[in-house]
Amino acid sequence: MAASIDLTDEFRRALDLLEAGSNVFLTGKAGTGKSTLIREFISRTERNVVVTAPTGIAALNVDGYTLHRLFGLHPSISLSEVQSGRYYPARFAETLKALETLIVDEVSMVRADLFDQVAAALERFGPKPGQPFGGVQVVLVGDLLQLPPVVTEHEQTYFETEYHTPYFFSAHNYSRELFPSISLTKVFRQLGDTQMTSILNSIREGLLLETAQQDLNAHVDANFEPLQDEFWLTLTTTNRIASARNRQRLERLSTELHVHHAHSTGELEGFEPPTDEALEFKIGAQVMMLTNHPGDQWANGTLGQVEQIGRTRFDETCVAIRLQDNDLVWASPHT
């Protein structure tokens, strides 16, 4: 046991459940040690553990896989296919067969339909086929007052008829009895800064008081402008503001403007494209990757800077991008 870990009664109860092989829903506000507890469990256990998350960036943060990648799921697959169709978890079939504990971080973002698909996949391809979750211990970690699941407009009707809510706890394979809840309450992060802790909790609960807002705004530099070669993100409330900001930064670059247009085929009604139809960029532009690279070179949300523009062997444009970790990767047209 590392000396820096405060083994509270909450931690002891959670570790007892985890080490007993029980399913658990571990929750708590930011800074209460959810990640610390999971790392402690992994360091103690002899169980075969795989850590996952619903998005690429979240998966990188926990040195794990996205749920879609681990289970070989894609947006067009249906629950019935996973239950009894031609679905097969491909490259991770052996991993699932040997799996003993599945940890799902940032579970607030996991949709009910995805949770049911994971449950069905484990029931078919887990170590004990036919048993709930294939006999695998499932550990859900997250804060329900943080990021919600993403449901597009054309999916609304499906969720309104199939599930009570889009959240994982509305899945057919979830119940409170199956997943005892442990809520961590002691805040370790920002310890000694009670004002900051109070403000963060107010934001989390949607109750930001005017005085707290003033305290935050006192630390804002309204005239701040990031340097061109530094990686900064501007958070905005609308796509319109984001687009205006992107165009403003792009126009400052003296390099040549490149414009590429998407090529669309097939039935696309209700399909929400991942990016603009016309993609504009220049050498020197900061970009964000919008896919998870199959070879783990980048994840959805990774930042980089356009460094070079070339051609593939199929005579298609490809772009060399210098990532934040200084790796140089090549991005080619994506379908």
Number of C-alpha atoms within 10 A of each C-alpha: 9 7 6 6 13 11 14 11 10 14 20 12 12 24 19 12 14 20 14 10 16 18 21 22 21 23 23 19 21 23 17 17 21 21 16 13 20 21 12 16 18 19 10 12 12 10 15 13 19 18 20 26 27 22 20 25 19 19 20 18 11 15 12 19 23 23 21 19 18 21 24 17 21 10 7 6 12 15 18 12 14 23 18 11 10 8 18 16 20 12 12 13 17 13 18 23 17 16 22 20 22 19 21 25 28 22 28 23 21 24 23 24 21 22 21 21 24 21 25 25 27 27 21 23 22 25 20 17 16 14 15 17 23 22 17 26 21 22 21 23 23 22 21 16 15 15 13 17 17 12 12 10 10 12 12 11 9 11 16 11 9 14 16 12 15 24 21 24 20 18 21 14 18 15 12 10 9 14 17 15 16 17 18 21 14 15 15 14 12 13 11 9 9 11 11 15 17 13 19 18 14 15 14 16 12 10 12 15 12 9 10 18 13 10 14 12 11 9 8 9 8 7 6 7 8 11 8 13 10 11 14 12 10 9 8 11 7 8 9 10 13 14 11 11 13 17 13 11 12 19 13 10 15 10 13 9 12 12 10 13 10 14 8 10 6 5 7 9 7 10 11 10 10 8 9 10 12 12 11 15 21 21 20 19 21 24 19 15 16 15 14 18 13 9 7 10 13 22 22 16 16 19 20 25 23 21 18 15 15 12 11 13 7 6 8 10 14 16 19 18 25 20 22 13 9 10 11 17 16 16 16 14 11 6 6
